Amino acid sequence: MANGNSTATIGFEEQIWAAADILRGNMDAGEYKHVVLGLIFLKYISDKFEERYQELLADDDDVEDKDAYAEVNVFFVPSEARWSVIAAAAHTEGIGTVIDDAMRAIEKENKRLKDILPKTYGRTELDKRRLGNVVDLFTNIRMTDHGENKDILGSTYQYCLAQFASKEGKRGGEYYTPSCMVRTLVAVLKPTAGHRIYDPCCGSGGMFVQSERFVKEHSSNRGEVSIYGQDSNPTTRKLAIMNLAIRGIEADLGPFNADTFTNDLHPQLKADYILANPPFNLSDWNDGSLNDDKRWKYGLPPAGNANFAWLQHMIYHLAPNGKIGMVLANGSLSSQSGGEGEIRRKIVEDDLVEGIVAMPSNLFYGVTIPATLWFVSRNKKQKGKTLFIDARKMGTLIDRVHRELSDEEIEKIAATFEAFDEGTLEDIKGFCAAVTTEDIAKQDFILTPGRYVGIEEQEDDGEPFEEKMTRLTGELSEMFKRSHELEDEIRKRLGAIGYEV
C-alpha cells in the first residue's frame, strides 16, 4: 500500500522532480530517466482508464468493452496492469516484475504502444526499496484537483525530460530542445488547426507538444493538426511516443526508428509547418550514396557537415504555402566551405529565407554555444526582404549555466515578425532590421544578424566629452597607482619568506 506521505496536493512539477530525484541513489541519470518516465506514463494511462471506467460504470455500460475506451482516445488497461495492483505490490521484492508484466500487458492490448514501454524494472541492479518509494510517490498524485492544471502528469513528464536532459549534459541535448526555444519557433510560425506539422529529427517530441498546445489555445477551429516525424535513435523515439500519448496526441512517427537522410519515412509528405532542431554540424552523414538525391536542389551539402542537408530536406518537404522554423549552428550563417556559401546564396536568391534570429548562448543543455533560428517560407508576404533579429542579449540565467527567454521576450520576437509581415516594422538599431535581397548580396549572402541590425544606440548621459575623458583618465591613473602599490606589497611578502620576483 502507499505510504502515509500523500502527495495528492502537489501542484508543482519541481516538487515531484525533487522527491523523485532523491530516490535515484547512485543510478545514472540516463538510466533513471526511463524508470521515472515509464512510471509517470503508466500512472497517466491508468488514471485515464479509471476515469473512463467510472463513467461507464455510472452509465451502467460494459466496463470491459475496449471500444468504449478507444472511442475517447483512452488506452485500455487490463486488470493485471492497473495501478491498484502495482500500488499493492510497491513494497514487495517482486515489484519490478509486477511493473514489467503490466507494461507487457498494456502493450498487448494497445498496438500503438507495441515495443515502446520500458520493461527493465525487474533487473537486479534496480533497488526495489527505492522503486517502491517511487511507486508510492505517484500513487498519491491525482491527475485532477490541481487548479487550472488538469494535466499534472503530462506537465511532469515534460518537466522531468528537461531535468534529465540537464543532468545528462550534451547527451541530453540530443533528445530535448529547451522549451523557450521551441515556444519561440511556435510563436512565430503560429500553426493552425487542420494542417500538417513535421519534424524530421523529432527527439522526444517537444515541437509537437508545443504546436498542439498553441493550436488549442489560439484556434477557433476544432480540427486537429496532423503530426509526422521520425528519429534515428530507438530510445528517443520511444520517449517521443510516450510524451505524445500522455497528452492524447496522435502522431505518425513511422513504423520504426530510421536515419532521415538514408531512409526518409515520409517521402511523399508536403508539410504546412516544419519545426526542427537537427543535430549541429553532423559529420559523415553521406557515404556517397546520396550524392544524386533529388532533395539537393540548391547544391550537394558537404559530407563533413549536414546543416544544409537538413535545411534542404525540409525545403523539399514543404507545401506550396508552407513554413519552416528550425535551429541551426551559427556557422551556417557565414560558412563558405564545402560549397555551403553557394547553397546559402541560392536559397536566399530563391526568396525563401523569411527571417533569421540570433539567440543567446547557454540555452542548450550541455553546450554553451549560441544558435540561430531560421524561418523559411515558400510564400513570403514581404517578397525580396528578410527580417534579421539580434536576440543575443535576451534571456535570464536560471542557474550558473542555463539561460531562458521569458514569455514577454518570446512575444516581442513574434510581434516583430508580425510587424514585418504586415509591412509596418520600423528598424530598431541593435535589435531588428528588414533587409532587401540586394543588400544581403552586398554582404556576400552572409546572414549574421549583427551585420544588418547595427549597434544599439547609447543614451547620452549629458556629460560633456572633455569632462568625461578627464574624469575617466583620472580614475585610470588612480587604478594604475594602486596596482603598483599592490605589486610592491606582494614582492615584500614573497621576499620575507625567501622568494624573489
N, C-alpha and C positions, 0 to 999 in steps of 0.2 A: 504493500500500500504506500501511497505517497506520504512523505513526512509532514510534520505539522507546520513547516515554514511556508505557508501559502504565498505564492507569487501572483495570486489572482488579480491583484490590483496594480501590477506592474504596468506602467504607462510609457516607459521609455526603453528603446532598444539598447541604449547604453547600459542600463541596469542588467538587462538579460545577458548581454555580452560579458559584463564584468563577472556575473555569477557563473556563467558557463566557463569562462576563461580560467577561473580559479581551479576548476575541476580538471584542467588539461594535464597537470602534472608535468612530466618530462617529455610528453609526446610532441613530435614535430608539428608545427602549425599546419603544414601541408597535409599531414595525416589526420590531425584532429578536425580539420575542416570538414571532412566527409562524415565524421561521427556526429558533429553538431548539426550540419546542414541536412543530413539524412534524417535525423530525428525531428527537426523542425518540419520537414516535408511530411514525414509520417504522421505527426501530430496534426498538421494542417488538414490533410485529406481525411483523417479520422474525425476531426471536428466537423468538417463539412458534411461528411457522411452522416454523423449523428444528428446534425441539424435537419437534414432531409429525412432521416429515419423518423424523427419525432413528428415532422409534418405529415408523413404518410400514415403514421400511427393515429394521429388526431383525426385524419380523414377516413380512417378505417380501411386504408388501402393496403396492398401487399407490400410489406416492408422488405421483402427479399426479392422483389422484382427489379432486376438490374436495369431494365429500360427506364424505370421511374427515376433512376439516378442519372442515367446518361442524358435524358432529355433536358435536364437543368445543368448539364456540364459538371456533374459531381462524380468522382471516381467511386466505384463500388468497392467496399472493403469487406472481405469475407470475415466470418465470425472469429476465426482464429487470429486475425490480424488487427482486430480492433484495439484501440488504445487501452481499454479497460483490462484486457488480457496482458498487455505489456506492463501497465502500471502495477498489476498484481504480482508480476514476477520481478519487479525492479530490484529487490534485494535478495535474489536467489543466484546461485552460481550459474544457472542456465539462462540468465537474462540475455546474454549475447546471442545464443541460439534462438531464443524466442523472437528476438528482433529480426534476425536473418530469415527465419521461417515466415515472419509476417511480410517482409519485403518480397519474398518469392511468391507468396500467396497473392499479394496485390498485383504483382507483375502478371501473374497467370490470368487474373480477372480483367486486366486493363491492357490491351495490346499496345496502347500509346507508350506505356512505361516498360515495355519488354527490354530487359538487359540494361536498364537505366539506373535503378536504385542500388545503393551500396549494400553489400551483403558480407561485410567483414567484421561484424560486431562480436562474433564468437571466437575470434582469434585469441590465442593465449596471452599475447603481449598487451592486450587491452584490459586495463584494470577494471574488473567487474564492479567493485565497490564504487569507483568514480562513475562508471557507466550508469549504475543505479541512481546515483545522485543527479545525473543529468536528466534521466527519465523523470525523477521527482520534480525537477525544475520545470519541465514542460507539462507535466501532468496538471500542475496547478495554474497554468496560464490558460485563461479563457480567451477565445477569439474575439468575443464581443465585450460589451461593457467597458470600452476604452474611450469614452467620449466620442469624438468625431472619427477617431481612427478605428475603422471596422476591419482593418486588415493588419492586425498587430503581428501575426506570424509572417505575412508577406513582407512587411517592413523590416521585421527582424532578420529575415533571410537576406535581404539586400544589405542591411547594415553589417551583418556578420561577414558577408562576402567582402565588403570594404575592409573590415578589420583584419581578416585573414590575408588579404592582398597586402596590407601594410606590413604584417608580420613576416610575410614571405619575401618581401623586398622585390627585387627585379622579377622573380618568377611570378609573383602575384600580379604584376602589371600585364602579364600575358593573358590573363582572363578577365581582368577588371579595369574598366576605364573610369576615372574619377567622375562621380555624379555631376559635379558642377560643369564639367566639360561636356558631358552628354546632354545636360539640360540646356547648355548654350547652343549646341547643334540643333536640338529640337525647337528651341525658342525662335531661332532664325528661320528654319525650314517651315515650321508650322504645319505639320502633317494633318490631313483631314480624313474624315471617315470615307470609306468606300474605295480607298486607294491601296496600292501595293508598296510595302516597305521591305527593303532588302539590306542585309549586312553580310558580305562575303567572308567575313572573319569575325563571327559574332561573339566569341568569348562566352561569357556567362549570360549574355542576353540583355545587358543593361540598356542598349539602344532601343530594343523593342519595348521594354517595360516603361521607359520614359515616353516613348512615342504613343503608346496606348493610353497612358495617363493624360498626356496633352490632348489627345483626341476626345477623350471622355469629358475633360474639363472645358473644352472650347468649342465643341461641335454640337450644333442643334440636331444634326443628322444622327439618327440612332444606329446607322450602319456601322460596321466594324472595319478595321483595316485588315488587309491580308498580309501575313508576315512570312518572309522567306529568308533563309540563311544557311550557313554551313560553317564548320570549323574543322581544322585538321587534327586537333587534339581530342582523343576519345573521352578523356575525363572531363575536359572543359565542356564538351558537347552535352554530357550528362548533367553538368551543373546548369547549363542553359535550359535544358528541357524541364528540370525541376523548378528552376526560377520562374519560368513562364507558366508551368502548370499550377504552381502555388497561387497564381493570380488569375487563373482561369483563362489564360491567353493561349489560343491555338496557333501553332506555327508549323511551317514545313521546313525542317532543317535537314531534309534529305534522309535517306534510309540508313546512313552511316557517316562516320567522320571521313573527310577526304580533303586533299590539297586542292585549293581553289583553282590554281593555275593548271595543274595537270588533270584534274577531274572535276570540272565545273558541274555541280549537281543541278543547276537550274539554267541549262544552256539556252533555252528559248525565252527566258524571263526578260521583260521590259518593265522596270520598276518606276513608280512615280516618285518615290523618295528612297535615296540610298544613304545610310548613315554607317560610318565605319571608322575604326581605329586600327588599321593594319599594323603588323609588326614593323618597327622602324628599321630602315636600311637592311632589309633581309637579303642575305647573300646566298649564292648557289641555288637560286630558285629555278633556274633554267639550265638543263643539261644539253641544250641544243635542239631538243625535240619540239620546242615551242617557237622556234625562230620564225616560222612562216604562219603563225597563228593569226587569224583574222581580227583579233582584238587589238593588235598593234597598229592602228590606223595612223598614228602620229609618229611612229618610229619604234624600232626594236629596243626595249629598255636593256641596259647593261646587265649581264649575268651577276655582277657583283652587288647590285642594288635594285630591289624590287619596287621602290617607291612609285616610279612611273608605270610599272606594270599594274600595280593596284589601281592607280588612277585611271588608266586606260581600260582596265577590266570593268570598272564601274561605269565609265562613259559608254562602253559597249552595251551595258545592260540598262541604260537609261531610256525611259519612254520619251516620246516627242516633246512633252512639256515637263519632263522630269527634272528633279534637282538632287544634287549630291551635297552632303555635309560630311567632311572627313578630316581626320587628324593626320598630319604628316610631319616628319622631322624637318627642322629648319633648313637643312641642306637642300631640300627640294626647291627652295625659293631661288637659289642662285647657282647651283651646281652646273658646270659646263662639261663635266667628264662623262665619257661613255655615251655621248650623244644626248644627254639629258637636257642640255640647253636648247637644242633643236626641237626636241619633243615639247618642251615647255613653250617655246615660241609658237609652234603650230597650234597648240591648244588655245593660246591667247588669241592668235590671229583668227581662229575659228569662232571667236567671241563666246567662249564657254565659261570663262572664269568670272563669276559674279562678284566674289569678294574674298579677301584674304585677311585673317585676323591673327596677329602675333600675340601669343598667350604668355602669361608669366611662367617663370621657372617654378620648380617644386610642386607642380600639380600632381605629377605621377608618383606612384609608389615605387620605391627602389631606385629611381633615377631622378636627378635634379635638372636634367636638360630641359630647356623650353621647347615647345612645339607650336605648330601653326595650324589653324583651321582653314581649310579650303572649302569654298562654296562654289559649286559648278552648276550651271543651268543651261538646258537646251534652248530655252526661250526667254532670255533676259528681258526685263522690262526696259532697262536702260541699255540700249544697244550701243556697242562701241565704248562702253565705260566699265571700269572695275572699281569697287569700293575697297579701300585699304583702311584697316583699323589697327592701331598700336595699343594693345591692352596689357602691355608688359608691366605697367605699374599697378594694375588692378590686383585684387585678392588680398587676403589676410592670412598670416601664418597661424595655423590652428595648433601647431606644436613646433618643435625645433626644425622639422624638415618638410612639413606638408603645408601647402597653401591652398586656400579655397576661394572661389568667387562667390560673392553674396548674390541673393536674388535680385537686388537692385542693380548690381553691376551687369548681371546677365540680361536684365531688361533693358539696360542702356545700350548694350551691343545690339540686341534685337530691334530696338526702336531706331537705331542708326541705320540698320538695313531697311526698315520700313520707309524712313525718310528718303533714303537713296532710291528705292523702287518708285516712290511717288514723285521723285524729281524735286523734292523740297529740301534736300540736305544742304546745309552750309558747312564747308570745311572748317575743322577745328584744329589749329596748329598743335602738333604733338599727339593728336588722337585719331582724326579721321580725314580722309580726302577721297573725292571721286575723281578718277584719273582716266583720261582717254587712252585708247589703244596706241595712238600715235605717240603719246608721252611715255608710255611703257616701252615702246620700241626704242626711244631715245636712251633708255636705261638698259639696252641690250636684253630686254624681256626678263630682267631680274625683278622678282616680286616681293622683295623685302619691304614691309610697310614703312619702316623708318625712312626710306628714300623718298617717299611721297608725302608723308604727313608732316615732315619737318620737326622742328624742336618747339616744345611748348613755350609760349611767351611768358616771360617772367614779369611779375608785378613790380612796378617801380616803387622802391621803398621811400622815395623822396629825398634821400641823402645825396648831395652833390658828389660827382665823381671824384674831384680832387680831395674833398674831405674824407670820402670813403677810403681812398688809397692811402692817405696819410694815417688814418686810423688803423687800417689793416697792416701796413708795413711796420707801424709802431708795435702792434701786438706780436707780429712775427719776430721782431727784434728781441722782445722780451722772452719769447719762447726759445730763441737761439741762446740767449744769455743763460737761461735756466738749464738748458741742456748741457752747456759747458760746465756749469756748477755740479750737475749730477755726475758728469763724466769724471771730474776731479775727485768727487767723493768715492766713486767706485774704485778708482785707481788706488786711493789711500787705503781702503778697506782690504783690497787684494794684497797690497804691499805689506800690511800688518800681519798677514798670515803666510808671507814668503813668496808671493806671486807678483811678477812684474808684467805690466801690459804696455 
